[in-house]
Amino acid sequence: MARIVIAGAGAVGASIAYHLALMGARDVVLAERDQIACGATGKAMGGFRQQFSSEAEVRLAQESAKLFRELGSPLFEAVGYMFLATSDDGWERLRARAEMQQSLGVPVEQVDPARVRGLRADDVTGAVACWEDGVAEPTAVTVELVRRAAELGVDVREQTDARDVPHDVLVVACGAASTELVPELPVRPLCRQLVDVGPLDDLPIDLPMTIEDETTFHFRRRGDTLRLAMTEPAPRWTSEEIVDDALVADWRRRLAHRYPSAADAAVVRAWAGLYDMTPDAHPVIGWAADGVYVACGFSGHGFMQSPAVGSAVAHELLDKTAPVDLAPYRLERFADGSVFPEKLVL
């Protein structure tokens, strides 16, 4: 068998290593130049959803759901993803998207947002939710996959540059840093930030990930705190991970409106990380050169898609039929015009 070296021990790289080992690959190295889950994975929101705007992304999520369900609590909690519309146009868009998702087998349903204790819903026009979706712990999940991979024989090396490890195949799964290994990739870093506020008494244990569809402001429970995020009004195309305090203040105001009991919740911490963005917000997966395979450009969805991607990539590397179709994600699509923009990037 060829020696496969994976560059990057975030969620995607760890999943590829794990699935290769599950399929019997015996000469696999997972190389991380720092520590496991030290990059975007360790700074992620920690959500998992099947509610995307394109069929290809829905299919990836449906395949990923299998592993998240298998992991179960406390690594994954199926508390649901609930999208709120606060306008007639937004409600029409939500319903149309839900119909598409339902046609693909996603159990999305119209819901009464008032069912969520403490949520302000008097300005909500309509809401949809998928209760199979939920929240997870990205670092803990990644560490678990690395543990499983190592038990199955994967050679895990931290503080190691994958390029320095002899290999037949190099798998590049380094997020925004992937262009350091493959400069021609159409991937660029986008700085995004998150905020934890709390502690809060009596948070519902089943509080869903709650998203305002028009604004993209969203929040989830994590212990006795709430984690906040939102698409920023002015994209920060930079590799510098800097917290914008004005955004923190704005999100706290939004939270006070949507979840009034958290109006006075203090900031526990705020941090920034990088999305590895592509022009159409879909990943690049496949061969980039002889002996070089890439899996990056996940545009904020790498953690939630990592189980399906890990399995599919492992199948391809071992010349097996992948359980999901990776054809839409090839690098060549940017040259031949086969892009299909994802409209639901949070």
N, C-alpha and C positions, 0 to 999 in steps of 0.2 A: 504494500500500500504506500501511497505518497505520504510524505510527512507534511502535515497541515499545521501551520502556525497562525494563530489568531491574534491580531493586534487590537487590544482594547478589551478590558474586563469589566465593561459596563453590562447592562442588561442584555443587549444584543449579542455581544461577544460571548458572554457566559452561557446564553441559551444555545448558541451555535455549538460551543464546546460540549455542552451537556448532551445535545441531541446527536452529535457525531459519536460520542461514547456509547450512547444507547444503541446506536446502529452498528456498533462493532468496530469502529475506527480505533486503531491501536497506537498510532503515532501522532498524537495531537498535543500541541503546546498552546496554552492560553497565556499570552504575555501582556503584562500591564506595566507601563513605564513608571507608574506611581503605585497606587493601591487600588484594590478591588472597589468598584463603584465610586471612585473618587471624582468623576466628572459629572456630566449632566444627570446621570442616573441618581447619584446621591443628592441631587438638588431638585429633584422632580416633585411635582404636585402629588403624584401617587394615585392617579385615577385610571380606571379601565372602563371603556365603553364600546358598544357595538353601534352606536348611533353616529354614523358618518354620512357624508353626502354623496359618496361614490360607491358603486358596487364593489370595486376591488378592495377598498378599505374595509367595507363591511365584512367581506369574506375573510380577510386577515383577522379581524377582530373575533369573528365566530370561531375560527380555529384556535386563537389564543385563549378564548374563554375556557377551553377544556383544561388547560394546565392551571389556570387561576382557580377553577372549581376544585381541582385535585389538591392544590395547595391548601385552600381553605383558611379558616381562622387560626391564628391571628395574622397570617400573612396577607390574606384577602378577605374582605367583608363585602358580601353582596347586598349593600344598602341601597343600590340604585343610583341612576343618573336622572335628574328631573330638569327639563328645560322649561322655562317660563317665557311667555310672550306678553308684552305689555302694550301691544297695538294690534289693530286689525290686520295690518300687513304682516306683522310678525307671526300672528296666529295662523294666517293662511300658509306662510312659509313652513312653520312647524308641522302643520298637518300634512302638507305635501311631502315633506321629507319623511315623516313617519309612515306614510303610505308606501313610499319606496322601500323603506327598511322592513316593513311588515311583509312586503312581497318577496323579500329575500329570507324570510323566516325569523326576523328579529321580533321578539315579543314586546313591541312598543305599544303603549296604550295611552289614551287620554285620561288625565287624572285631575282630581280636585286638589290644588296645592294647599288648601286649608287643612288637609290631613296631616301636614307636617307641623307639629306643635311649635309655636313660637315664630313661625314664618308669616310675614306680612303679605297678604294676598289680595287686598282690596283693589289694587291697581293692576292685577293680572287678568289678561283677557282669556288666556287658556294655557294649558300645560300638558306636556307628554312626559312619560317616563318609561324606562326599561329597568325592571327590578332585578334582572340578572347582572346588570352592570354594578360597579361599586368602586371601592377604594382599596389600595394595597400599600405595602411598605417597600418601595423600590430597592433600597439598600439591602434589607433583610431577604427579599426574594432573590436578589442577585447573589448574595452570599450563600443562600441555600442551593442555588443551581451550581455554583462553583464547587460547593462541598460535594454534591452528588457527582459532578463531573470528575473531581479528583478521586472519589471512591471507585469510579469506573476506569481509572487509569490515566486521565488527562494530567499532563505535567503543567501545573500552575506556577507561573513565575511572576512575582511582583518586582518592581524596580528593574524592569528589563525592557529594552527596546526590541520589538519583534523583528526588526530588520537585522539585528545582530544574531538571530537564532537561525541556524541552517534550516532550509525548508525547500519543499517542492512547490507548495502552494502557500501563498500569503493571503489571508483573509483580513481585509481592512474594515474594522468596526470601531472606529475612533471618534465617532460623532463629528463635531465641528473641526477637529484636528485631523480628519482623514485626508484633507488636501495636502498635509505635510508629506504624506506617503504617496498620494496620487494627485498631483497638482492640477490635472485637467478636469477634475470633478467639478460640476456646477453646484458646489455647496459653499455657503457662506454663513458666518456666525451671526446670530441675532440675540442680543442680550435681553433676557426676560427675568422678572423678579417675582418673589413670593413673600408673604407675610403671615406669621402666626400670631394670633392675639388670644388673650385669656389670662388666667384660667377662668372658666365659666361654670357655674353650678347648674346641674340638672340638664345638661345637653342630652337630647334624645339619642339613645344608643344606635338607633336606626336612621339618623339624619342622612338623607341622600346627598350626593354631590348635587348642588343646586346652581343652575346657570341661568342668568338673564340672557335670552337669546339675542336681543337687540344690542346690548352693551357688551356682552361676553363676560361681565363680572360674575365670578363664581366662587364658591366656598365649600369646604368639607370639614367634617369633624375629625380631629386627631386627638384622642384622649379627651382631656378637658379643655382643649383649645380648638380654635377654628383657623383653618389655613385658607388664605385669600389669594386670588390671582385674577388677572384680566389682560386682554389684549391691549397693548399700549397705544395711545393715539398717534404717537410719532415713533415708528420703528427705529430701534437703535442698532444699526448695522455695525457692530463692533465686537471684538473679542474681549473687551474689558468688562469684567463682571462687577458692575457698580449699582448700588441701590439708589433709586431716586426717591427722596423723602417726600416730595410733593405727591407722588403716586401713592405712597403709603397713606398719607392723610386723606387723599381722595377715596381710596378703597375703604377706609374706616368709616367715612361718611356714608358710603353706599351700603356698607354692612349695617350701620345703625338704622337705615331706612328699611332694608329687607329683613333684618333679624334684630328687632329693637332691643331685646334683652342683652345684646352684645354692644350696645352703644358706648359704654364706658370701658370696654375691655382694653387692657393695656397691650402694647406690642411686646411680645415675647422675643421675637427675633425677626429680622428681615434679611433676605439674601438674594443673590442674583446668580444666574447660570446661563448657559448658551443653548439655544435651539440650533440644530444644523439644518438650515433651510435650503430647499431647492426651489427653482422657479415655479413649479406647480404644487409645492408642498407635499409631494409624494417622495418616498425614498428611492435611492438608486441601489438596485440589487442585481448582481450578476458579474460576469467577467469584464474587467477593465483592460486587461492586457494578458499576455501569456503568463500563466502562473499567478495572476493577481485577481482576486475576487473581492468585490466591495459590497458592504451592507451598511449604508449610512444615509444621511440626508433625511432623517425621519421627521423633521419639522415639528418636533414636540411630541411625537407619538411613539417614540422608540420603545419606551418601557412597556406600554400597553400592547404593542404589536410584537414584542420580542419572543414570546413563546411560539407563535406561528412562523415568524421569520427564522428562528433558530432551527425549527424542524424542517422547513422548506429548503433552507440553504444546505443543511446537512444532507438532505436527499440529493440535491443537485451535485454537491461535491463528491458524493459516492455513486454518481451516475444512476440514481434511482428516480422514480416519478414522484415529484413533490406533491404533498397533500393540498396545496393551494397553488394557483397559477401565478407565477412571478413574471410572466411576460410583460405586463403593464409597467414594470419597474425597471426595465433595462435602460442603460445609459444612452443607447442609440435613439431613444424617443425624442431627445432634445434636438437631434439633427434632422429627424424625418417628420417632425411636427406632430407626433403622437402624444402630446401632453394632454392631461385631463385634470384641471385644477381641483384640489380639495377645498371646499368652501367652508368647512367647519374646523378651523384651526383655533384653538383656545389659548 
